């Protein structure tokens, strides 16, 4: 059974940092890329970042560049999301996902949603004082 298990969410004050982790298991074929998206209450899904294990290519949504950083360990089938200088508007459920595409332009187009394959159950991040 394919699973993506996230951890690391929680409550953090504005300006603080969190690191999310996600480990994949049960996949019978290699996935092309792993990454993250989020969804706040009443809002559409928002792409965050992707990581391509075979060569380390990454991409970020423009609005999050400079604050969010993705990394991965292909051998451990794990991807991380370091989130710095968090703001109340970052409050959302954060989902780990596999994608059939990840390129330097990926989250700059709305069609990224069409490349979403599996996703985890999500981890809640709340930014509040």
C-alpha positions in Angstrom: 0.0 0.0 0.0 1.4 3.3 -1.0 1.8 5.7 1.8 3.1 9.2 2.4 3.5 10.0 6.1 4.1 13.6 7.1 5.3 14.9 10.5 6.5 18.1 12.0 3.4 20.3 12.0 2.2 22.3 15.0 1.7 25.7 16.5 4.3 28.3 16.0 4.5 32.0 16.7 4.9 34.5 13.8 8.5 34.7 12.8 9.2 31.2 13.9 10.3 28.1 12.0 9.1 24.6 11.4 10.5 21.6 9.6 8.2 19.2 8.0 9.2 15.6 7.0 7.6 13.1 4.7 8.5 9.5 4.1 7.2 7.3 1.3 6.6 3.6 1.6 4.9 0.9 -0.3 5.5 2.4 -3.8 5.9 -0.4 -6.4 7.4 1.9 -8.9 9.7 4.9 -8.6 8.0 8.3 -8.3 9.2 11.1 -10.5 9.3 13.8 -7.8 8.1 14.5 -4.2 7.0 17.8 -2.9 4.5 19.8 -0.9 1.3 21.8 -1.3 -1.0 23.3 1.2 -4.6 24.2 1.6 -6.1 26.8 4.0 -9.7 26.7 5.1 -11.9 28.0 2.3 -9.1 28.4 -0.1 -7.8 26.5 -3.1 -4.7 24.2 -3.0 -1.5 26.1 -3.3 1.6 24.6 -4.6 4.8 25.0 -2.5 7.7 23.1 -3.8 8.9 19.9 -5.5 12.1 17.9 -5.4 13.3 15.5 -8.2 15.4 12.8 -6.6 17.4 11.7 -9.6 19.2 15.0 -10.0 18.1 17.2 -7.1 16.1 19.7 -9.3 13.8 21.8 -7.2 11.1 24.4 -7.8 9.2 26.8 -5.5 6.1 28.9 -5.8 7.2 32.5 -6.4 5.4 33.8 -3.2 7.4 31.4 -1.0 10.9 31.7 -2.4 13.4 32.7 0.2 11.4 31.5 3.2 10.7 27.8 2.3 13.4 25.3 1.5 13.0 21.8 0.2 15.5 19.0 0.5 15.4 15.3 0.1 17.1 12.0 0.8 16.5 9.6 -2.1 17.8 6.6 -0.3 15.4 7.2 2.6 12.6 8.2 0.3 12.1 11.2 2.4 11.6 14.9 1.6 11.8 17.8 4.0 10.4 21.3 4.0 12.1 23.9 6.1 9.8 26.9 6.7 11.3 30.1 8.1 9.9 33.5 9.1 6.4 32.0 9.3 3.4 34.3 9.0 -0.2 33.9 10.0 -1.2 33.5 6.4 0.9 30.4 6.2 -1.6 28.6 8.4 -2.9 25.6 6.5 -2.9 21.9 6.2 0.4 20.9 4.5 0.4 17.9 2.3 3.3 15.8 1.1 2.8 14.5 -2.5 4.3 12.7 -5.4 4.3 14.3 -8.8 4.8 13.1 -12.3 6.6 16.3 -13.1 9.0 18.7 -11.4 11.0 21.3 -13.3 12.3 24.8 -12.8 9.0 26.3 -14.0 6.6 23.8 -12.4 4.8 25.9 -9.8 4.7 28.9 -12.1 1.8 27.3 -14.0 -1.6 26.5 -12.6 -1.6 23.1 -14.4 0.7 21.7 -11.7 -2.3 20.2 -10.0 -2.7 17.8 -13.0 0.6 16.2 -12.2 -0.3 15.4 -8.6 -0.3 11.7 -7.9 -0.4 10.4 -4.4 -0.7 12.6 -1.3 -0.4 12.1 2.5 -3.1 12.8 5.0 -1.7 16.2 5.8 -0.2 18.0 8.8 -1.6 21.1 10.3 0.6 24.2 10.6 -0.8 27.0 12.7 1.0 30.3 12.9 -0.4 32.4 15.7 0.7 34.4 18.8 
